[in-house]
Amino acid sequence: MRDALGPLFSDEDFTAGEFEEMYADLGRPGISPALLVMVTVLQFLHNLSDRDAAVAVADRISWKYALGLELEYTGFDASVLCEFRARLASGDRADALLSLMLERLKAAGLVRSGGRQRTDSTHVLACVRRLNRIECLGEALRAALEEIARTSPGLIVPLLGPGWDERYGRKVETSRLLRRKNASAARLAEQIGADGQSLIAAIDADATAGWMNDLPQVKIMRELWDQHFEATGTGQLRYRDTRELPPSAQRIRSPHEIDARYSTKGTPGADSVEWTGSKGHLTESCDEDLPNLVTDVHTTCATEPDVSATTPIQDKLIDRDLKPGEHLTDSGYPTGANIGASLERGITLIAPVTIQTGRGAHNGTFTPKDFHVDWQAGVTRCPAGATSISMRPKKNGLIRVAFSRAHCRPCPIRAQCTSSAPHLGRSLEIHPEPIHTARMRMQTEQDSPEWRETYRVRAGIEGTVSQAVRGPGLRRSRYRGLAKTHLQNVLIGIAINIRRLGAHYDTTTRSDRRPTRIHALCTQHGIATTA
């Protein structure tokens, strides 16, 4: 790839745009940022640690050739990579780094606007152990005590009493704390709550301890106590029931990773997946005459549905002048709003669309596709030929269509239309004209063989996700915080591009795989399949 395209990054790239203030103007000159970017990408390409990557720079001839280094180059300390990633994780530099690479690839004719692109997501586990509620509260209190003890141990000493060392002297684990006879999880939670309340009260009572409220772990502990405890009239804390807790999108799951959220996907049972962390979306080009290259990496909280990523991904592709003509996704990405936004952008969203039957109906009844809407006259005609009595816009942007009960009650096909009470007429909600027309068109087209043949291309993104998981380790975050997790995902996307570009430009003729004995016998006797 380097022989064909030359260096993808230069030091001048890190002096303007999002990278303008990445390095200070004064002080000792740093190591080349272009070199550090490629080292970091190669590190993810081979799934190495910082120390192993630093050793590879000084030790591997292949790395030195790819990086354009002299054989005598002795490398640098491994801590440089950590400091460099911290700079890259700031602001939108991670996305700008991918945009910088795509500019080079676009100039080389390897990616282009107006083609096909496909998107899919996968779960990413946070870089923390999974905690239950009691362990999360105990760890939050222990982390706050450790943070205060580093600077002001005098505030902690009066609080220490019997049991504090057992509970907070080391990592909080309910299996350890509940090992004693007659131990109770409820009593342990109440004890941890009382201990945390005493610490908060001690900080609030000391006029000179106000600075402690600015400590990160103290802030997290206070927020967790607000989420899991409720003050009673007697001044005691009540441990909230699970149903009283905030939604999963707001709940802190670990005091060491406040961006991690708990989520599930799939149907309950063997196929369901539950995790604590985030979600990564990969988008790649899929034109037949060009290599498949990652064009966008999008990272969200684990609780955000895929529909929330559709429009932001398209916006970033447009900003990179890589607007797709056709955008292939699974059924989790399209909504009425996304379909309308894609139409405005001139993007054809190709995804399975389900038309719900609406309230008062059930599976097998008529759907909005079976109703004919006359937008000029402002009426809707049902399958039995009756016209609607009203089409009124709602506050949520939808249009409510209502039919007269006088027409619906004696209708001979009422059972195929609605399961509501006999005295009620059929009603349905549809989108405004452009979106409704697009949804109906997509619903009709997805039943055709041509649409299925086009949509078959989307399956290739599953292989890209698998490649990112099996090689660079996309499904496990190395770092804490959503910004650093997103940087890791972007670097993995760049690493996949480099591997695919290497395969694209590799003209070496490779010998066929050595056949097995059975295959050789089948070939010898003329019964081998052509595949």
N, C-alpha and C positions, 0 to 999 in steps of 0.2 A: 504494500500500500504506500509506503514511504517513497519507494522508487517511482511509483506512478503519479502520486499527488504532491510529494514533497512534504514539508512540515505543515501540519494542520493549524498550529498556533505559533505566534511570535510574541516576543516581549512587548512590542508596540501595541498589541491588542489589549494589554492590561494597563494602559495609560489613559483610556478614554471611555466614555459611556458609563455603564454600570460599574466598571472596574477602575474608574478614575481615581478614587480615594482608597484604593485597596492597599497601597503602599505609601509610606510617608516620604516627603521630599528630602528630609534630612536624615543623617545617620549613615551607618555602614551599608553599602550595597548588599542587597539580598540575593539569594539564589534565583536563577532565571525562573520566572513564573511559567513560561512556556514549557520548560523542562519539567517542573513540578506537576503541571497538569497532565502531561503524558505519562509520567511515572505513576500518578494516582490512577489514571485510567488503566494502565497495564496492571496495577495492583488489583483492581477489581476484575480485570479480564482473567487473571489467574487466581483470584480469591486468596490473596496473601495478606498477612498482617503488615503493619507499618515497618516493623523490624525486618521481616523477610523481604519486603519491597526495597528497603534501603540496601540490604545485602545484595539483592539481585541487580541493582544499578551498578554496583561496584564489581560484581562477580560474573554476570552473564554477558557473553559476547553478543548474543542476539538482542538483548535489551540495549546495549551500547550502540549497535548498528541502527536499531529502530529510533533511538533518541539522538543520533548524530553525534555521539561522544567519542573522544579518543580512547584507545585501549588503556591508557595510563590513568584514566579518571578514577579517583578513589572514592567517589560518592559523598554522601552527607549523612548527618545524624538523623535517626528515624523520627525524632521529635519535630523536625521541620515539616513533615507531612501533616501532622496534627494541627500545627499552627496555620498551615496553608489552607486546610479544609475549613478552619474557623473563619478565615477571611472570605472564602468562597460561599459559605453558608449565609452570609449577611445580605439582606435585601433580596433582589432578584438576580443575583449573580449566577446562580445555578442555571436558571433558564437562559440567561445571556450567554453562558458558556456553550450550551447546546445550540443556540442560534448562531454563534460564531462558527461552529463546526458546519452547520447546515449551509451557511453562506459559502464556505469553501466547496462543499459538495454540489451546491446549486451551480456555482461557476464552472464546475467540472462536468455538468450535465448529468449528474447521478440522481438528483431529485428535482422535481418540477411541480409547478402549480397546475391545477386542473385535472390531475389524475385521480386514481383511486387510493384511498387510505382507509385503514381499519383500526378499531380501538377495542381494547378489552382491559379488564382490571383483575387484580388479585390482592389477597390480604397480605399484610406485612406485620409480623410480630414485633412488638416493642422490645427494647433491650433491657427488660426488667423481668423479674420472676412474677408469676401470677399470684396475687394475694386475695384472700377472702376479706370480708368487711373488717373483722377484728384485727387481722394482721395489717391491713392498710392503716387503720387508726393507730395501732401500736407503733408501726414503723414511722408514721408521721410525727408522733410524740418523741420517739427516740431520736429521729433526725433533728428535730428542733432542739432537744436537750444537748445533743452533741455540738450543734452550731453555736449555741449560747455558751456552752462550757469552754469552747476554744478561746473566747474573748472575755467572758465575765462569769467565771465559775462561782463567784460569791453569791449570785442570785439563785443558783441551783442548790447549793449546799443545804439551806434551811428546809427545802422541800424533800430532800432525800429521807427515806424511811424504810422500814422493813418491807421487802418485796420489790422495791424499785430496781435493785441490781438484777434480780431474777427476771423482771419483766423487760427492762430497757438496757441492761448491761451488754446485751448482744442482740443479734438479729431476732426479730419477733417472729415466733412460729407457734401457732396454736397447738400443734402436736406436742410441743415441749411444755407449754404452759398449762395444758389440760391433762397432763400425764398423772397428776396427783389424784388421790382418792377423793371422791365427792366433788371434783372440779366441775364448774358449770360455765359454758360459753357465755350465757347471759350475764352472770356475775362478773366474768372477766371483762366483758365489754363495758359494763357499768363502772368497774374499777378503773379501766383505762380512761373512760370519760371523766371520772372524778379527778384523776391525776392531771389530765390535760386542762381541766377547768381551774385547778389550783395553780398551774403554771401561768395560764392567761390572767388570772386574778393577781398573781404576784407581779407580773409585768405592768398591768394597769394601775396597781397601787403604788408603784415606785415611779416618782416623777422623773428620775434620771434614767429610767430604762425604756423610754419611748423609742429610742433608736432600734430596739430589738424588734419592733413591729415591722421594720423594713427588711428584716432578714428573710430570704426566700422561704426557708423551711418553716419559719413562724407564720408567714402568710398562708402557706399551704395547710398548716395544722389548723389555723383558725377557720379556713374555708371548709375543711373536712368536718370540723366540729359543728359548723352551721348546717351541713348537709345531713349528718347522721344523728345529731342530738337535738332535743327540744327542751328548753327551760320550763320547768313546772312552776306552779304558784309558790311552792316552798323553797325555791331556789335551787332545787336539785335538777340534774339532767336526766331526761328520759331517752332511752335508746329507741330510735324510730323503727317502726316496722318496715319491711322491704317495700311495701306498696306506698309508703309515705315518702320514699326517697325521690330526689329529682330524676328527670329522664336520663337515660344512659349517655346522651350527648353532652350532658352537663356534669356528670359525676366523675370525680377524680378516682382513678383506679390504682394509682401508685404515687406516693409522695416523691418518688425519684424520677417520675416521668409524667408530668401533668397533662401532656398532650395526648397520651394514650387513652383510648376509649374501648369499651367492650362492645362487641357486635357479633351477630350471627348471620349466616346466609345459607340458603338451601332449605329444603323441606325438613321438618323435624324427623330425626331417625338417623340411620347410618350415613346418609348423604349430607347431613348438615355439618357446617363448620362454625365453630365459635372461637374467637380470638380476642386478645387485647393488644391494640396497636393502632395501625393506620391502614390506608388502602392506596395502592399504586395503580395508575392507569398508563398503559403504553399505547402509543399510536405509531403506526409504521406505514410507509408507502407500499403499494402492492401492484405496481404496473408490470406488465408481462415482460417488457423489454429492458427493465432496469432492476438493479438489486433491491431487495426489500430492506429499507433502512428506517430506523427509528426517527420520527420527526417531532415527537412531543412526549414529554413525561409529566404527568400530573399527579400530585399527591394530595390526599384529603384525609380527614378524620375517618376512623373506621365506621362511624355511625352515619356518615353522609351517603345517600343513595347514589347510584351511578347517574341518575338523571341530572344531578346537580353539576356533573362534570362535562356534559355534552357541549354546552355553549362556551364555557371557558376554554376548552380544548380547541374549538373552532376559531375562537378569537385569537389565540396564540398562533395558530397556523396561518391565519390571515396576516397577522403582524410580521410573520417571517416570509411573507409572499409565497406561501405554500398552500394556498386555499385549495382544498380538494374539490374536484367536480362531483365525486361520489364518496360518501362517508359511510362505511359499513360498520355496524355495531350489532350487539345482541339486543334482546327485547328489554333490557334494563335501562337503556339510554334514551329512547324516544318518549316524549310527552307532547301534549298539544303545544305547549310553549316552545319546546325545542324544535318541533317541526316548523312552527311559524318563524322562529329565529333562523333556521336553516334556509327557509324559502327567501327571507329577506337578504341573506348573504349569497344567494345563488348556489347553494350546496344541496345536492340530492341526498337526503338521509335514507339509507337503505337498511331497514331493520324490521323484524316482525312486529306488527301492530295488532293489539287485541282491542276490539270494540266491545265494551261492556254493555250489558242489556239495561242496566239502571235499576233504581230502587223499585220494588214492586214486581220485578221480573225475576226469572231464574234461568239457568242454563237450558238452552234449546228454544227459548222464546225469541221473538223478533228483536234485532239489534238496530241501532241507528242506521246501519247500512241498508236496512230494508225499507226505510222511510225516504220518500222523495221530498227534498226541500226546494221550494220555489223562492229563491232569495229576492227576486224582483217583486213578486206579489206579497211576500212576507207570510207565507203559509206553508205548512208541511202536510203531505198526504201519506196516510198510513197504508199498509198492505191491503186493507179492506176497502180502500177508496175514500175514507172519511178525511176531511180536512181539519186542521187544528183550529182552535178558537183563539189562541194567543201564542205569540213568540216574544218573550220579554227577556231583556238582558239582566243578568244577576251581578251582584257586587264582585263575585270571584272571576268575572270576565266571561262566563259561560252564558248560553241562551237556553231558557227553559221553555219547552214546547208542551202545551197542554191540549188535551182533546176533551170534547164534551162527553159527560157521562151518559147523555141521551143517545149518543152514537155507540159508546163502548159497551153499555149494559146489554143490549140485545145482539151484539156482534156475534156471528156464528163462529168466528175464529178467535174469540177472546182468550181462550186457554193457551193459544200459541203466542199471545201478545203480553199478558200480564197475569200475575198471581195475586194481585191486590184484592181488597174487598169488593164485592159486586157493585156497591154504590159509588165506587170511585172510577174515574176515567184514567186512561193511560197518560203518562207524562214522561218526558225524557229531557236530558240536558245535552246540548251539542255545543261545539266551539263556533266561533264566528266563521264567516264564509270561507276565507282563504285556508284556514287551518282545517276546517271540516272537510272541505273539498280534497285537500291533500291527504287527510287520514283515510277518507273513503277510497281514494285512488290507490294508496299504499295497501289497504286491506284487499282491494280487488286484484292488484298486481301480484301479491305474494302467493296467490293460488295458481299462478301460471308457471309452466316449465322454464320459461326464459328467466323469470325472477329467481327461481331456485338455482339455476345455473350461475347467475351473477352472485347470488348470496353465498354460494359455496366457497367463494374466495375468502370470505370472512374467517373461515376455520384456520387459516394460516397464522392468525395472531395468537392462537392457542400454542402453537409451536414456539413462537417468540417468547411468550411468557414462560413456557417450560425451559427454554434455553437460559433465560435470565434467572430462573430459580435454581436449576441444576448446576450452573457454572458460577456466576458471581454471587449467588445467594440473595436474590431479590426478596425472598419471603421472610428474611430475618434482618432486622435493622441492627447495624453495628453501633449506632449512636443514639443518644437521647435527645428528644426535641423534634418537632415536626420539620423544622427548617433543615436540620442535619440529615434527617431521614430522606427528605426530598433531594438533597444534594447527593446522597448515596444512590437514589434511584436514577438521577440524571447521569451520574458517572457510569452506572451499569448500562444505561441506554447508549452512551457514547462507546463503551467497551464492546457492546454487541455490534455497533456499526463498524468498528475497526476490524473485528473478526470477520464480518461479512464482506467488507471491502477487501480484506486479505484473500478471501476465497474467490472474490470476483476477479481480482487481478492475477491470481495464481494460475499460470498456464502450464504448470508441470503435469505431465502425463503420468497418471497413477495406474499401476497394475490392478487388475481385477482381484477381488478377494479370492483366496484359495478355496476351491469348492470342497464341500464335504464328500465323503465316500458315496453316500446315497445319491447326491446330486450328480456325481460323476457317472455312477451306474445308469441313472435315468437318461443322462445325455448320451451315453454310449449306446443304449438300446433304443434311442429315439422316442422316449416317452417323457422327456423334460418339457415343462411349460415354458412358453416364451417369456413370461414375466420373470 
